[in-house]
């Protein structure tokens, strides 16, 4: 019997050590500096609330932690899209004025590997700027920093929640510098091929409902066209 107890304790100790290594691994630290922050090109920024209840429409399989909004919206329960979220939201400029409407579709990726600090989501944006044109954004997102610093502490908390001030880039590709691929679809953006980065700023998270207070920012570099939106200073 004592050998069984020793074996069980050894396994538990090994699991705890592995979890500690994964959690505290310095090689998987979050990225706080945007690759576009050192660019000499013009930058435009779209901001939006990353809380599902604030979106015009948010839907998923209907069984996930974050609930669809509005509640009676059609759900993505078919096998091919069951791991997908879809959102329609108002995008605001740097002065907090409505600037565009964005449709974002996100799916869990097979590239997720916790050992390497990768919690990967593949996403695409279709952004329409009234009177200006449209943009398409393709990106790979890594949520490991978000999971490690917000989600896990929330589950550890006696109140099943997290409060604080966390900011981090989530874009990790497909660009070589960890940027998203942005392509102009129409209007003044037609022919544009450039980079983008998306980041999150979180203040509150609930185990029951997911993000409670969280904003997102999508930054796009404009290397070859004159900006027709109010750029950031």
C-alpha angles and dihedrals in degrees: 000000000000090000091055090050091048091049093050092047090048092052092048091049090050092050092049092049091049092050091048091051091050093046099046098034104135091204090069097053115143122261112245100170118077115223087225094057090084095045121119091206125097116275131206123193131206118195130193142161112266091203110108093220090061095055122097087234131001125173141167136150091311092237100075127104092259111064125223119260123245092029095231096051115126111270130224098235098139112113094244094056102026093112093048133103123200125194139179115196145160113256117211131203128234090280091054093249119138106264108161147352118246134199114197126187118189131183133183111255131226087223092077110126117167092193090063093041094253122141097166132196123177114214144171131200128205107195123187119193109195112242092003110065142249139297133200121208124194117188148159112222127203115204098178094109090049092049094045098046102033115015099043094045088050091056090046092050119098088226094052090235144091130220127181142089117288129166126178144149114250099185112101103162169224085228117083091241093050095267133136122249113245123193127183114234105185147341119025089346094059110128094014116140113178147126136278140183130203123204138180133221112195130187105164137021132179128202089218100046107018119224112022100171114016135133130193133207128203113198121194128190118225107201102158111026134063109252115249093185125073103269126216113264 
